[in-house]
């Protein structure tokens, strides 16, 4: 039962992360005004919290799940999945910092609007994160089906 609950929570957190990145991508398509900047910061906070919970649940699955630690240790698809997840995490730092800067600039100047090119760059990073998440789904399927080859 523990394995089932951890697996279900793991999947729900992954889908929450995808939903939040899609929301960020959509918000970055148009004009980024005061309301949008506040939404982006809030969504990004939720994204970060879900990512941290996902790590905790993932570690719990390794420690308390049905599959032994050895399954993960010798599974190249697991290593690819973790590598892609780490890359998503590293890429997410720039938008997070940028969203916080935008909020700070908005607090100092209520008429502040971020540069269009900067918004486009953040949109590109968020979309690349989504592509990497799609790769993580592929790696997860391969991990479950092909194990350590």
PyMOL commands that set and color helices and strands:
alter all, ss='L'
color gray80, all
select helices_A, chain A and resi 2-27+34-64+69-73+76-108+116-146
alter helices_A, ss='H'
color red, helices_A
deselect
rebuild
show_as cartoon
